């Protein structure tokens, strides 16, 4: 709990914005001296590593613990992609309501465009 507060304080004090702020505001797990950050991909790891030295220095001084370090837990992005093209939209609607396929067939509609 204290680690989360200090991390949020760092974000506010340094006026961190953008993707790095989104990454650092995700839920964390603290296991002893290890802070586990949930990361979606290697690009996010690189972004965190760019500020890691400064961030660890800040947390170590604020928490008075020089043994603190980060661990990264990579998780797949499970969010389903939204349909973009008209064909993708039709397929998504037909998946929800198979009767659309029958209607398209009956009326001779071209569903590929």
matplotlib code that plots the C-alpha trace (Angstrom):
import matplotlib.pyplot as plt

x = [0.0, 2.8, 4.7, 1.6, 1.3, 5.0, 4.7, 1.7, 3.5, 6.5, 4.1, 2.6, 5.9, 7.6, 4.5, 4.8, 2.4, 1.6, 2.2, 4.6, 2.0, -0.5, 2.0, 2.9, -0.7, -1.5, -2.0, 1.3, 2.3, 4.8, 6.6, 9.3, 11.7, 10.4, 7.8, 6.0, 4.7, 2.3, 3.5, 1.8, 4.9, 8.6, 8.0, 6.5, 9.5, 11.8, 9.7, 9.9, 13.6, 14.2, 12.9, 13.8, 17.0, 15.4, 12.2, 14.1, 16.3, 13.1, 11.4, 14.5, 15.0, 11.3, 10.9, 14.4, 15.1, 18.0, 17.1, 13.9, 13.9, 11.4, 10.1, 8.1, 5.2, 4.3, 0.6, -1.1, -3.5, -6.8, -8.9, -10.8, -10.1, -13.2, -14.3, -13.0, -13.9, -17.5, -16.7, -15.4, -18.5, -20.8, -19.0, -19.2, -23.0, -23.6, -21.8, -24.2, -27.2, -26.8, -30.1, -28.2, -26.4, -29.7, -31.1, -28.0, -28.3, -32.0, -31.6, -28.4, -26.4, -22.6, -21.2, -17.5, -17.4]
y = [0.0, 2.4, 1.5, 2.4, 5.8, 6.6, 5.5, 7.8, 10.6, 10.2, 10.4, 13.6, 15.2, 14.5, 15.3, 12.0, 11.8, 9.6, 5.9, 5.6, 7.0, 4.4, 1.6, 2.8, 3.3, -0.4, -2.6, -3.7, -6.6, -6.2, -9.3, -8.5, -6.1, -6.9, -4.7, -6.6, -4.5, -5.9, -5.2, -6.0, -6.2, -5.6, -2.0, -1.2, -2.8, -0.6, 2.5, 1.6, 0.8, 4.4, 5.8, 2.8, 4.2, 7.5, 5.8, 3.2, 5.9, 7.9, 4.8, 3.7, 7.1, 7.6, 4.0, 4.0, 0.6, 0.1, -3.4, -2.5, -3.7, -4.3, -7.5, -7.5, -9.8, -9.9, -10.5, -10.8, -8.1, -9.9, -7.0, -8.0, -5.9, -3.9, -4.4, -1.7, -2.5, -3.0, -6.6, -7.1, -5.2, -7.5, -10.6, -9.4, -8.7, -12.0, -13.8, -12.2, -12.8, -15.6, -14.6, -11.7, -14.3, -15.7, -12.2, -11.3, -14.5, -14.1, -10.5, -11.3, -8.7, -8.5, -8.7, -8.5, -4.7]
z = [0.0, 0.9, -2.3, -4.4, -2.6, -3.1, -6.8, -7.3, -5.5, -7.9, -10.9, -9.5, -8.4, -11.7, -13.7, -15.6, -18.6, -21.5, -21.9, -19.0, -16.6, -17.8, -17.3, -13.8, -12.7, -13.3, -10.3, -8.7, -6.4, -3.7, -2.6, -0.1, -1.8, -5.3, -7.0, -9.7, -12.6, -15.1, -18.6, -22.0, -24.2, -24.6, -25.7, -22.4, -20.6, -22.6, -21.6, -17.9, -18.1, -19.4, -16.1, -13.8, -12.4, -11.4, -10.2, -8.1, -6.6, -5.6, -4.1, -2.3, -0.6, 0.2, 1.6, 3.1, 1.5, -0.8, -1.8, -3.8, -7.4, -10.2, -11.7, -14.9, -15.5, -19.2, -19.9, -23.2, -24.1, -23.8, -25.0, -28.2, -31.2, -32.4, -36.0, -38.3, -41.9, -43.1, -43.7, -40.1, -38.8, -40.8, -39.6, -36.0, -36.3, -38.0, -35.2, -32.8, -35.0, -37.6, -39.2, -40.9, -43.1, -44.2, -45.0, -46.9, -48.9, -49.6, -50.9, -52.8, -50.8, -51.3, -47.7, -48.7, -49.0]

ax = plt.figure().add_subplot(projection="3d")
ax.plot(x, y, z, "-o")
ax.set_aspect("equal")
plt.show()
